[in-house]
Amino acid sequence: MMLDVRLLLNLMDGRHVTLVSASHGQQVLAVLQAFRERRALFDFSIRVQDETLPCHRCVLAACSDFFRAMFELDMRERDDGTVTLSNLSAPAVHTFLDFAYSGEIEIREDNVDMLFHLASFLQVSFLSRACSDFLVQTLELSNCLHLLAVAEGYGSSHLLRRATEFVTQNFHTLSSTPDFLEMPAQVLERCLASDALNVPDEESVLRALLRWTQHDPQTRESLLPELLPQVRLHHLPPAALEEAGRSEDALTTDGRCVSIVSEAVTRVRKSSGLFSDARPSTTSSYIFVCKTEENAEIRYAFCYDIGANRWTELPQDAARILDLPGSAIIGFAEKLFIIGGCRGNCRRAVRLHIATPEHDPTDEVWCYCPVTRSFTPAPRMRHPRTMHACVAALHRIYAIAGKSILDVEYFDPLSNVWKSVSPLPKRIYFPEASACGSVIYALGSEVEISEAFNPSLDCFFRYDAVADQWCQLVAEFGQFFHATLVKSVSVNDTLYLCDLSTYKVYSFCPDTCVWKGEGSFECAGFNAGAIGVREKIYILGGDYSPDEITDEVQVYDSGRSEWQEVAPMPRALTEFHCQALSFNRYRDPWRTDRAETIRD
């Protein structure tokens, strides 16, 4: 027989040979299996039902955490040399022993439940994961709720996650099946609370909950006041919400439900378009782009329909956004807020704006509503700002830094109030800010003007919006990173940095405080726009020189680590505002049947 070995000759510390056998493990397993067949050297037995199965402790301990703990700890079974497994069947234990001695097992639809129970009880992690993977492949509408219960019963986090994803992704279809009516209340509550719930609109969520309740009204009507708040009633059309509050018996007979619906109606009437918690599946997503030329007379406004890969020219009111030089524009829910900037004769281009000897910053804030196509003044900031950054987090708008300003404040659009929070640890210029959940990252330069104008990117701060606490992070960007040539964006609560001078993208790991290269895009002009929308980063336009401006749009898919080019902007632009906006589909003002499509 040919031996599968390698000889490693080492002459450094004297002549010796190291023998490495790649098949050693299989050979040992084969010997143990031979011992089992010959009933040799048994030192333990398993009693199950009416059978006694002899075996070897070392084999059991190698395969099962249950047996390993039994033999390592001072348990009676260890000393008795036998254990009774009353929770398992004889065929299951036979199957386990065959697997333990051979390393092979066949998982089928008719035995996977038995094997999953076996693996869970005996703590055979490899087999448990294999059963989980097998069941994931069988997920469908007819069994997803059963497999969700199986995952919870056997403590399989992998199957639980995948089954939950399947249920939330197929919730709308599932809600019309008989199985949905038997969904456990705690599972339904988790689904209703999920941002990932895949439904065409929020009204369908309410209808599904009412249908589930009416299936067993005697038991479930008492649960409705606990489940109803998970429906985002403020995203229903006002007429539909009011009609449900009047006509649905389940909502009119319980005082708590009446109060919940009444409060939602009041909120919709008062703050329509300002709710930032719409489920992504119920919205249409756009990238809004606007540009005001230096003379303030020529203005452009476009929107990019992400789903249709189509650009559309917007009405003149959108192009007339009151963006002063040095102002910031931030998208919040279905509205745009134009914050601060300089009055007077300041120039719009960053280089020229910085060179202006005197500035007259403003604390003014304006709100543009694309649905009503109207501008309204919002409460003023506590501090006038120009060349600052704005970012949305925790359903608030944060205004950070600005020319010679350390102060930070936030605006709550629902309460219509500005509040001051902890200031920056030190002053920064050309700030970039991105929110990852409740954490805000701010980057910039310590200096405003350098000899080469492009100040180094040398400041990096982290703000915990819940604790209201700033800290300075140590992250070496290197001499080639310039504050005016980078864009920070957030995708799936991960911070990305797009370097427009080297065409590279980096992701930040908060645990190690290290930037990781994520690849390169083909090209991007200086002063390009960058925005993160769901799992993608969009890099738009920019200039290669004063006379060479681009309309190209490149997209990085963070899930696939792939770049692609999509429809170009209608016009080549540089130094412009770009923001992401999402509208409830029933009130989407930028659908192509409402605006003039200028480019596919």
Backbone torsions as a table, in degrees:
resi	resn	phi	psi	omega
1	MET	NA	134.3	-179.4
2	MET	-80.6	129.2	179.6
3	LEU	-86.4	136.4	177.5
4	ASP	-91.2	84.0	-175.1
5	VAL	-133.7	160.4	172.0
6	ARG	-127.6	136.8	177.6
7	LEU	-103.6	121.2	179.0
8	LEU	-105.6	112.6	-176.6
9	LEU	-94.1	123.5	-179.0
10	ASN	-120.0	114.7	-177.9
11	LEU	-105.3	0.3	-175.9
12	MET	-71.8	-43.8	-177.3
13	ASP	-108.3	32.3	-175.9
14	GLY	105.3	165.5	-175.6
15	ARG	-83.3	116.4	172.5
16	HIS	-154.4	163.5	-176.6
17	VAL	-125.4	132.8	174.7
18	THR	-103.4	123.0	-179.8
19	LEU	-95.3	123.8	178.4
20	VAL	-121.3	118.3	-180.0
21	SER	-107.3	115.2	-179.5
22	ALA	-68.5	-23.6	-176.4
23	SER	-103.5	13.6	-175.6
24	HIS	-58.2	-43.4	-178.7
25	GLY	-61.3	-43.5	179.0
26	GLN	-66.2	-34.4	179.0
27	GLN	-67.0	-41.6	177.7
28	VAL	-62.8	-43.1	179.3
29	LEU	-62.0	-39.9	179.0
30	ALA	-64.4	-38.8	178.3
31	VAL	-64.8	-44.0	179.1
32	LEU	-63.4	-38.6	176.7
33	GLN	-63.8	-38.6	177.2
34	ALA	-64.5	-40.8	175.7
35	PHE	-57.8	-42.9	-179.1
36	ARG	-63.3	-43.5	-178.8
37	GLU	-65.7	-34.0	179.9
38	ARG	-89.5	0.5	-177.5
39	ARG	54.9	47.0	-176.8
40	ALA	-109.6	141.7	171.7
41	LEU	61.1	26.3	175.1
42	PHE	-64.7	138.8	178.9
43	ASP	-133.8	12.1	180.0
44	PHE	-160.0	158.6	177.3
45	SER	-143.7	149.8	178.0
46	ILE	-114.1	124.5	175.1
47	ARG	-99.2	124.6	178.8
48	VAL	-140.9	125.3	-174.7
49	GLN	52.4	-119.8	-177.2
50	ASP	-102.7	13.3	-175.4
51	GLU	-114.6	153.4	170.9
52	THR	-123.3	121.7	-174.2
53	LEU	-113.6	111.6	179.0
54	PRO	-74.6	151.1	-177.6
55	CYS	-163.8	-175.8	-178.1
56	HIS	-113.7	131.4	-179.0
57	ARG	-56.2	-42.4	-174.7
58	CYS	-62.6	-35.0	179.3
59	VAL	-70.0	-44.7	179.2
60	LEU	-61.5	-46.2	-177.9
61	ALA	-66.0	-31.9	-179.5
62	ALA	-71.2	-25.9	-174.7
63	CYS	-102.3	-26.4	-168.3
64	SER	-128.9	124.7	174.7
65	ASP	-66.2	-28.8	177.3
66	PHE	-60.8	-49.9	-179.1
67	PHE	-73.1	-33.8	179.5
68	ARG	-61.3	-45.2	178.1
69	ALA	-64.1	-38.1	180.0
70	MET	-61.1	-42.4	-175.9
71	PHE	-80.6	-27.1	-178.5
72	GLU	-83.6	-28.7	-179.4
73	LEU	-95.4	165.2	-177.5
74	ASP	-83.8	75.8	-179.4
75	MET	-106.8	149.7	-176.0
76	ARG	-58.8	-38.5	-177.6
77	GLU	-62.5	-32.6	179.0
78	ARG	-61.5	-43.3	-178.1
79	ASP	-77.7	-33.7	-179.8
80	ASP	-71.7	-24.6	-178.7
81	GLY	78.3	15.3	179.9
82	THR	-154.0	155.4	177.2
83	VAL	-142.3	144.1	176.4
84	THR	-104.4	123.8	179.1
85	LEU	-106.1	92.0	-176.5
86	SER	-82.9	-14.5	-177.8
87	ASN	-88.1	-5.0	-176.0
88	LEU	-120.8	157.1	176.7
89	SER	-90.2	160.6	177.7
90	ALA	-61.7	-44.7	177.4
91	PRO	-59.4	-35.3	179.6
92	ALA	-65.5	-44.2	-179.5
93	VAL	-68.0	-38.6	174.8
94	HIS	-58.2	-45.0	-179.6
95	THR	-63.0	-41.4	179.0
96	PHE	-62.1	-44.4	-179.0
97	LEU	-66.2	-39.8	176.2
98	ASP	-59.0	-41.5	178.3
99	PHE	-67.1	-43.1	-177.0
100	ALA	-62.1	-35.4	-177.4
101	TYR	-90.2	-18.3	-176.9
102	SER	-114.4	-23.3	-176.0
103	GLY	76.9	10.6	-178.9
104	GLU	-126.8	143.6	176.7
105	ILE	-156.3	144.7	179.3
106	GLU	-104.2	120.9	178.0
107	ILE	-100.3	124.6	-179.2
108	ARG	-130.8	166.6	178.6
109	GLU	-60.5	-32.7	-176.5
110	ASP	-84.5	-6.1	179.1
111	ASN	-128.6	-2.0	-174.2
112	VAL	-65.0	-35.7	179.7
113	ASP	-65.5	-42.2	177.2
114	MET	-61.6	-44.4	-178.1
115	LEU	-68.3	-37.1	178.9
116	PHE	-64.1	-43.9	177.8
117	HIS	-62.1	-43.1	178.1
118	LEU	-60.3	-50.1	-177.3
119	ALA	-64.1	-36.2	179.5
120	SER	-68.3	-44.5	-177.2
121	PHE	-69.8	-44.4	-178.0
122	LEU	-87.5	-1.0	177.4
123	GLN	57.5	55.2	175.6
124	VAL	-100.3	91.1	-169.2
125	SER	-62.6	-38.4	-179.1
126	PHE	-62.6	-45.1	-179.2
127	LEU	-69.5	-37.7	178.7
128	SER	-61.5	-44.5	178.6
129	ARG	-65.4	-38.1	179.1
130	ALA	-64.0	-41.6	177.0
131	CYS	-65.3	-40.0	178.0
132	SER	-61.1	-47.2	179.3
133	ASP	-61.3	-39.6	179.6
134	PHE	-62.4	-45.1	-177.7
135	LEU	-70.2	-32.1	176.8
136	VAL	-59.2	-38.1	-179.3
137	GLN	-69.5	-17.4	-178.3
138	THR	-99.5	1.4	-176.7
139	LEU	-58.2	129.9	174.7
140	GLU	-156.1	173.6	-175.7
141	LEU	-57.9	-36.2	-174.0
142	SER	-73.8	-17.2	-176.3
143	ASN	-128.3	-0.1	-171.8
144	CYS	-63.5	-37.7	179.4
145	LEU	-71.3	-36.0	175.4
146	HIS	-63.7	-44.3	-179.2
147	LEU	-68.7	-29.1	174.4
148	LEU	-63.4	-42.3	177.2
149	ALA	-67.2	-38.4	177.2
150	VAL	-60.9	-45.1	-179.7
151	ALA	-60.6	-42.4	179.0
152	GLU	-68.4	-38.7	-178.9
153	GLY	-66.4	-36.6	-177.4
154	TYR	-98.7	1.5	177.1
155	GLY	66.1	35.4	179.7
156	SER	-92.4	102.5	-177.7
157	SER	-66.3	-33.8	-179.6
158	HIS	-66.2	-50.3	179.2
159	LEU	-66.1	-37.1	179.3
160	LEU	-62.1	-43.7	-179.8
161	ARG	-65.2	-45.9	-177.1
162	ARG	-69.9	-38.0	178.2
163	ALA	-67.7	-38.6	177.0
164	THR	-63.9	-43.1	176.9
165	GLU	-59.9	-41.5	-179.3
166	PHE	-64.3	-44.1	-178.8
167	VAL	-64.6	-45.3	-179.4
168	THR	-68.0	-36.6	-179.4
169	GLN	-69.9	-29.6	-176.9
170	ASN	-112.4	23.0	-173.1
171	PHE	-60.1	-43.0	-175.1
172	HIS	-62.6	-43.8	177.9
173	THR	-70.1	-42.6	-179.1
174	LEU	-61.0	-34.5	-175.0
175	SER	-66.5	-13.9	178.5
176	SER	-97.9	5.3	-179.0
177	THR	-100.2	158.1	177.1
178	PRO	-61.9	-32.5	-179.0
179	ASP	-60.6	-34.6	-178.6
180	PHE	-59.9	-36.2	-177.5
181	LEU	-66.2	-16.9	178.1
182	GLU	-101.2	7.8	-178.9
183	MET	-62.2	130.8	176.9
184	PRO	-60.6	147.0	-175.6
185	ALA	-59.6	-39.4	-177.3
186	GLN	-68.6	-32.0	176.5
187	VAL	-69.9	-43.8	178.4
188	LEU	-61.1	-40.5	179.6
189	GLU	-62.8	-41.0	178.2
190	ARG	-63.3	-40.6	179.1
191	CYS	-63.9	-47.7	-177.6
192	LEU	-62.5	-29.2	-178.7
193	ALA	-82.8	-10.0	-171.3
194	SER	-82.5	134.0	172.0
195	ASP	-65.4	-27.0	-174.6
196	ALA	-83.2	1.2	-179.7
197	LEU	-57.9	122.8	-174.4
198	ASN	-94.7	99.4	-179.5
199	VAL	-139.1	154.0	-179.4
200	PRO	-72.3	-29.1	179.9
201	ASP	-161.5	166.4	-176.9
202	GLU	-72.8	-24.7	177.7
203	GLU	-61.5	-36.2	179.1
204	SER	-66.5	-28.4	176.3
205	VAL	-67.0	-45.6	178.4
206	LEU	-61.8	-43.0	-179.5
207	ARG	-63.4	-38.6	178.5
208	ALA	-64.6	-42.5	179.4
209	LEU	-63.9	-42.8	179.9
210	LEU	-65.9	-38.7	178.2
211	ARG	-64.4	-41.8	177.7
212	TRP	-62.4	-42.5	-179.6
213	THR	-64.6	-44.1	-176.7
214	GLN	-68.7	-16.7	178.9
215	HIS	-67.3	-31.2	178.7
216	ASP	-145.2	69.0	-172.2
217	PRO	-60.6	-34.3	-176.7
218	GLN	-61.2	-37.7	-179.1
219	THR	-91.3	-38.4	-166.7
220	ARG	-91.3	-20.9	179.5
221	GLU	-62.1	-29.0	177.3
222	SER	-72.0	-20.4	178.9
223	LEU	-87.6	-17.9	-173.5
224	LEU	-58.2	-41.8	179.0
225	PRO	-61.5	-23.4	177.9
226	GLU	-85.0	-29.9	-177.4
227	LEU	-89.4	-31.6	-175.1
228	LEU	-58.9	-38.2	178.6
229	PRO	-62.8	-17.3	177.7
230	GLN	-76.8	-16.6	173.0
231	VAL	-81.5	130.9	-176.8
232	ARG	-85.7	75.4	-172.9
233	LEU	-58.8	-28.5	-178.4
234	HIS	-70.5	-5.7	175.9
235	HIS	-101.5	4.7	173.5
236	LEU	-80.0	151.7	170.0
237	PRO	-57.3	135.5	-176.3
238	PRO	-52.7	-41.1	-178.8
239	ALA	-64.3	-41.4	-179.8
240	ALA	-66.9	-38.2	179.6
241	LEU	-66.2	-44.7	-179.7
242	GLU	-66.3	-38.7	179.2
243	GLU	-64.9	-41.8	178.1
244	ALA	-62.4	-40.0	179.0
245	GLY	-65.6	-24.8	179.8
246	ARG	-90.0	-36.6	-166.9
247	SER	-105.5	-20.0	-177.4
248	GLU	-85.5	114.8	-176.8
249	ASP	-56.0	-40.3	-178.1
250	ALA	-62.4	-25.5	-178.6
251	LEU	-93.2	-15.9	-176.0
252	THR	-101.5	-17.2	-175.3
253	THR	-90.3	-21.3	-179.5
254	ASP	-104.9	124.4	-177.2
255	GLY	-59.8	-34.7	179.7
256	ARG	-67.8	-39.5	178.0
257	CYS	-66.9	-40.2	177.3
258	VAL	-58.4	-43.3	-179.6
259	SER	-65.4	-40.4	-179.7
260	ILE	-63.2	-45.9	-179.5
261	VAL	-67.1	-42.7	-179.5
262	SER	-61.3	-41.9	178.3
263	GLU	-64.2	-38.8	179.2
264	ALA	-64.8	-41.7	178.3
265	VAL	-60.8	-43.0	179.1
266	THR	-62.9	-42.9	179.9
267	ARG	-63.2	-42.6	-179.5
268	VAL	-62.8	-43.6	-179.5
269	ARG	-64.3	-35.0	-175.4
270	LYS	-85.4	-37.0	-168.4
271	SER	-131.4	35.0	-179.4
272	SER	-57.1	134.8	178.9
273	GLY	85.6	1.4	-177.0
274	LEU	-114.7	14.2	179.7
275	PHE	-97.5	118.7	-172.5
276	SER	-97.7	15.6	-176.5
277	ASP	-111.1	24.8	177.6
278	ALA	-64.4	140.8	176.5
279	ARG	-68.1	135.5	-177.7
280	PRO	-54.0	-34.9	-177.0
281	SER	-67.9	-17.9	-177.2
282	THR	-95.7	3.1	-173.9
283	THR	-120.5	161.3	168.3
284	SER	-106.6	130.6	-174.0
285	SER	-107.5	139.7	-177.9
286	TYR	-136.7	157.0	165.4
287	ILE	-108.1	123.1	-179.8
288	PHE	-97.4	131.4	-180.0
289	VAL	-126.9	130.8	174.4
290	CYS	-140.4	151.0	-176.7
291	LYS	-147.8	129.8	172.4
292	THR	-113.9	122.6	-179.7
293	GLU	-71.1	169.9	-174.7
294	GLU	-57.4	-35.0	-177.8
295	ASN	-78.1	-3.5	178.6
296	ALA	62.7	8.7	179.8
297	GLU	-102.4	-30.8	179.5
298	ILE	-98.8	123.9	-176.9
299	ARG	-136.4	147.6	178.3
300	TYR	-130.6	146.3	174.2
301	ALA	-148.3	125.0	180.0
302	PHE	-133.9	160.6	170.0
303	CYS	-131.4	146.5	178.9
304	TYR	-111.5	117.8	176.4
305	ASP	-79.8	108.7	-173.9
306	ILE	-64.3	-40.9	-178.0
307	GLY	-68.7	-34.8	-176.3
308	ALA	-97.0	-6.3	-176.1
309	ASN	52.1	54.8	-174.3
310	ARG	-141.8	136.6	175.9
311	TRP	-97.7	143.4	-179.7
312	THR	-137.0	135.6	174.9
313	GLU	-75.4	136.6	-176.2
314	LEU	-96.7	161.8	179.8
315	PRO	-59.3	162.2	-175.8
316	GLN	-60.9	-29.7	-180.0
317	ASP	-62.9	-34.5	177.7
318	ALA	-68.5	-36.6	179.1
319	ALA	-70.5	-18.8	-178.8
320	ARG	-91.7	23.8	177.4
321	ILE	-56.9	135.8	-172.3
322	LEU	-83.7	64.2	-178.0
323	ASP	-92.5	104.0	176.6
324	LEU	-72.5	159.1	174.2
325	PRO	-55.8	134.1	179.7
326	GLY	79.7	6.7	-179.5
327	SER	-80.8	167.5	175.4
328	ALA	-121.4	141.6	175.4
329	ILE	-118.9	132.7	-178.7
330	ILE	-132.6	132.3	174.7
331	GLY	-84.5	131.7	179.5
332	PHE	-138.1	116.7	-176.2
333	ALA	54.7	-117.9	-177.1
334	GLU	-104.5	14.6	-174.9
335	LYS	-130.3	162.7	176.7
336	LEU	-114.9	134.5	176.8
337	PHE	-112.9	128.8	178.8
338	ILE	-107.0	117.3	-164.4
339	ILE	-122.9	124.2	172.8
340	GLY	66.5	-155.3	-177.0
341	GLY	114.9	-177.3	-177.5
342	CYS	-110.1	133.8	170.5
343	ARG	-86.6	170.7	177.0
344	GLY	90.3	-146.2	-171.6
345	ASN	-106.3	26.0	177.9
346	CYS	-63.9	146.0	178.0
347	ARG	-81.9	158.1	-176.9
348	ARG	-86.9	-38.6	179.2
349	ALA	-60.6	138.0	-174.3
350	VAL	-57.2	-46.4	-178.6
351	ARG	-59.8	-42.9	-177.9
352	LEU	-75.1	-34.4	179.9
353	HIS	-64.2	-45.3	-179.8
354	ILE	-63.7	-35.6	-176.7
355	ALA	-73.4	-14.0	179.1
356	THR	-64.8	126.8	-174.1
357	PRO	-67.1	-31.5	-177.6
358	GLU	-129.6	143.3	179.8
359	HIS	-126.8	151.3	178.9
360	ASP	-127.6	75.5	-176.0
361	PRO	-68.0	153.8	-179.7
362	THR	-118.6	157.3	175.0
363	ASP	-102.3	9.8	-176.3
364	GLU	-69.2	146.4	176.6
365	VAL	-134.5	131.8	177.2
366	TRP	-122.6	149.4	178.6
367	CYS	-119.6	127.1	175.6
368	TYR	-108.7	126.9	178.8
369	CYS	-107.7	108.0	179.4
370	PRO	-63.3	-26.3	-178.4
371	VAL	-68.5	-47.3	179.6
372	THR	-93.6	-6.7	-179.7
373	ARG	55.1	48.8	-175.7
374	SER	-134.0	151.9	173.3
375	PHE	-108.1	135.8	174.9
376	THR	-136.3	142.3	176.0
377	PRO	-71.4	141.8	175.2
378	ALA	-109.3	166.3	177.8
379	PRO	-54.7	143.3	-178.5
380	ARG	-73.4	152.9	173.4
381	MET	-66.2	164.5	175.1
382	ARG	-76.4	-23.4	-177.6
383	HIS	-132.8	132.4	173.1
384	PRO	-63.6	142.3	-176.9
385	ARG	-142.6	147.9	167.5
386	THR	-144.6	152.6	-177.4
387	MET	55.9	44.3	-179.2
388	HIS	-110.1	179.0	177.8
389	ALA	-121.7	146.3	175.4
390	CYS	-128.4	144.3	-178.7
391	VAL	-150.2	147.3	179.2
392	ALA	-99.4	131.5	177.3
393	ALA	-156.3	144.2	178.6
394	LEU	54.0	37.0	-180.0
395	HIS	61.8	31.0	177.2
396	ARG	-131.9	165.2	173.4
397	ILE	-113.9	119.5	179.6
398	TYR	-98.1	133.6	172.7
399	ALA	-107.3	121.6	-170.0
400	ILE	-123.1	131.7	173.1
401	ALA	62.0	-146.2	-170.2
402	GLY	123.3	170.9	-176.7
403	LYS	-61.4	112.1	176.6
404	SER	64.0	31.5	-178.2
405	ILE	-125.2	131.3	173.7
406	LEU	-96.6	-23.4	-171.7
407	ASP	-65.1	146.0	176.3
408	VAL	-127.1	139.7	178.4
409	GLU	-144.9	161.9	177.1
410	TYR	-131.8	154.4	179.0
411	PHE	-116.1	127.7	175.1
412	ASP	-98.8	105.0	-176.8
413	PRO	-61.8	-25.7	-178.8
414	LEU	-78.9	-37.3	176.5
415	SER	-91.7	-11.9	175.3
416	ASN	63.8	40.7	-175.6
417	VAL	-136.2	140.9	171.2
418	TRP	-94.5	140.8	176.6
419	LYS	-135.3	141.0	176.6
420	SER	-82.1	146.5	175.4
421	VAL	-129.1	-171.7	-177.2
422	SER	-60.0	137.2	-179.0
423	PRO	-75.8	166.0	174.5
424	LEU	-61.4	148.7	177.3
425	PRO	-62.4	-32.5	177.1
426	LYS	-151.9	163.0	-177.6
427	ARG	-72.2	136.9	175.5
428	ILE	-131.5	153.4	179.1
429	TYR	-118.3	155.7	-177.4
430	PHE	53.7	51.8	-174.1
431	PRO	-69.3	142.1	167.8
432	GLU	-117.8	134.4	-178.2
433	ALA	-135.6	138.9	177.6
434	SER	-142.0	146.0	-180.0
435	ALA	-107.8	131.4	173.8
436	CYS	-119.6	92.9	-173.3
437	GLY	67.3	-125.0	-179.8
438	SER	-93.2	8.9	-179.8
439	VAL	-109.4	132.6	177.5
440	ILE	-112.2	131.5	174.7
441	TYR	-107.6	134.5	177.5
442	ALA	-125.0	131.3	180.0
443	LEU	-126.2	153.4	177.8
444	GLY	177.2	-161.4	-177.7
445	SER	-118.9	148.4	176.5
446	GLU	-73.5	-23.5	-176.3
447	VAL	-116.6	152.2	-179.1
448	GLU	-90.1	-37.8	-176.8
449	ILE	-133.5	132.4	173.9
450	SER	-124.1	170.5	-177.2
451	GLU	-59.6	-36.0	-179.3
452	ALA	-95.0	8.8	-176.6
453	PHE	68.5	-42.2	-175.4
454	ASN	-76.1	91.3	-178.0
455	PRO	-66.1	147.9	-178.4
456	SER	-67.7	148.6	173.0
457	LEU	-82.2	101.4	-172.4
458	ASP	-133.6	8.6	177.3
459	CYS	-124.2	135.6	-177.2
460	PHE	-148.1	117.1	-176.2
461	PHE	-126.4	152.0	176.7
462	ARG	-122.4	132.1	-179.9
463	TYR	-122.3	123.3	174.3
464	ASP	-89.1	106.6	-174.1
465	ALA	-70.1	-24.1	178.4
466	VAL	-76.2	-45.3	-179.2
467	ALA	-85.1	-9.1	-176.4
468	ASP	54.2	56.6	-175.5
469	GLN	-140.0	129.2	175.7
470	TRP	-98.5	150.4	168.7
471	CYS	-146.1	150.3	178.6
472	GLN	-91.9	132.0	-179.8
473	LEU	-99.9	147.7	176.6
474	VAL	-102.0	107.9	178.0
475	ALA	-141.6	113.6	-176.6
476	GLU	-74.8	110.1	177.8
477	PHE	-85.0	-29.4	-178.7
478	GLY	92.5	161.9	-173.3
479	GLN	-70.3	-14.7	-176.4
480	PHE	-90.7	-2.3	177.9
481	PHE	-93.8	125.8	-178.4
482	HIS	-118.3	139.6	-174.6
483	ALA	-61.5	-29.9	-178.0
484	THR	-88.6	-1.8	-175.5
485	LEU	-120.2	20.6	177.1
486	VAL	-127.8	153.2	174.5
487	LYS	-130.6	130.7	175.7
488	SER	-102.6	138.0	177.5
489	VAL	-139.6	156.9	177.8
490	SER	-114.1	131.0	176.7
491	VAL	-133.8	122.0	-179.3
492	ASN	51.1	43.7	178.5
493	ASP	61.3	24.8	172.4
494	THR	-116.3	135.4	-179.7
495	LEU	-85.2	129.5	176.7
496	TYR	-120.3	148.0	176.9
497	LEU	-122.5	122.9	178.5
498	CYS	-103.4	115.7	179.7
499	ASP	-93.8	110.0	-174.6
500	LEU	-77.3	-10.0	179.8
501	SER	-91.8	-27.4	-179.8
502	THR	-113.1	-2.9	179.5
503	TYR	61.8	37.0	-179.1
504	LYS	-120.3	152.9	177.0
505	VAL	-121.1	136.9	-179.6
506	TYR	-126.4	145.9	172.7
507	SER	-110.5	149.6	-176.2
508	PHE	-106.3	131.0	175.2
509	CYS	-100.5	110.1	-177.1
510	PRO	-67.7	-22.8	-178.9
511	ASP	-72.0	-39.2	-178.1
512	THR	-104.3	-8.3	-177.3
513	CYS	57.4	41.2	-177.0
514	VAL	-124.0	141.2	175.2
515	TRP	-92.9	133.2	-178.3
516	LYS	-115.1	131.5	177.6
517	GLY	-66.8	131.4	-178.8
518	GLU	-113.2	7.8	179.2
519	GLY	118.3	-179.6	-175.6
520	SER	-126.7	145.4	171.2
521	PHE	-97.7	163.5	-172.0
522	GLU	-63.2	-47.5	-179.9
523	CYS	-170.4	160.8	173.5
524	ALA	-160.4	138.9	179.3
525	GLY	-74.4	156.8	170.3
526	PHE	-59.8	153.8	178.5
527	ASN	63.2	24.1	175.7
528	ALA	-70.6	163.7	172.7
529	GLY	-96.2	152.3	177.2
530	ALA	-144.0	137.2	-178.9
531	ILE	-148.5	141.6	175.7
532	GLY	-101.1	127.3	178.2
533	VAL	-129.9	112.5	-176.3
534	ARG	54.9	-116.8	-175.3
535	GLU	-97.6	12.4	-173.5
536	LYS	-125.3	151.9	174.1
537	ILE	-111.7	128.7	177.9
538	TYR	-109.4	128.4	175.4
539	ILE	-115.8	123.1	-168.9
540	LEU	-124.2	132.3	168.0
541	GLY	59.4	-147.0	-177.5
542	GLY	107.2	-179.8	-178.1
543	ASP	-132.2	143.9	174.3
544	TYR	-94.5	-24.2	175.6
545	SER	-161.3	168.0	-179.5
546	PRO	-55.6	-26.7	-177.5
547	ASP	-103.1	2.5	-177.9
548	GLU	-128.8	96.1	-179.0
549	ILE	-113.1	142.1	-173.8
550	THR	-112.4	155.4	174.6
551	ASP	-110.3	7.5	-174.2
552	GLU	-68.1	147.6	175.6
553	VAL	-128.9	121.7	178.2
554	GLN	-115.3	145.6	-173.2
555	VAL	-127.9	132.4	175.9
556	TYR	-109.8	120.1	176.7
557	ASP	-90.0	107.3	-175.3
558	SER	-67.5	-27.6	179.3
559	GLY	-71.5	-34.6	-178.2
560	ARG	-103.8	-6.7	-176.4
561	SER	55.2	44.9	-177.3
562	GLU	-127.1	147.0	174.6
563	TRP	-107.4	147.9	172.8
564	GLN	-150.9	160.4	177.2
565	GLU	-105.5	135.7	-179.9
566	VAL	-116.2	-172.6	-176.2
567	ALA	-54.7	132.3	179.8
568	PRO	-71.0	160.7	175.9
569	MET	-64.3	154.9	179.0
570	PRO	-62.4	-22.8	-178.7
571	ARG	-144.6	143.7	175.4
572	ALA	-68.7	127.8	-176.3
573	LEU	-136.8	151.9	172.5
574	THR	-141.3	150.8	-177.6
575	GLU	51.3	72.2	-178.3
576	PHE	-136.1	169.4	176.7
577	HIS	-92.6	140.1	171.1
578	CYS	-142.3	135.8	-178.8
579	GLN	-143.6	157.1	176.4
580	ALA	-97.6	137.0	176.3
581	LEU	-134.7	144.9	175.9
582	SER	-130.7	136.3	-179.5
583	PHE	-118.0	142.0	166.0
584	ASN	-56.9	135.4	-171.9
585	ARG	-60.5	-31.1	-177.3
586	TYR	-71.5	-13.3	-179.7
587	ARG	-129.1	25.1	-178.5
588	ASP	-69.6	114.8	-178.0
589	PRO	-84.9	-9.9	-174.3
590	TRP	-107.6	15.3	173.6
591	ARG	-59.4	149.3	-174.1
592	THR	-65.1	-18.6	177.3
593	ASP	-83.5	-0.2	177.4
594	ARG	-113.9	-6.5	-177.3
595	ALA	-137.9	164.5	-178.0
596	GLU	-85.5	114.8	178.3
597	THR	-77.1	128.3	-177.4
598	ILE	-113.8	-13.4	177.8
599	ARG	-160.4	134.3	174.3
600	ASP	-96.9	NA	NA
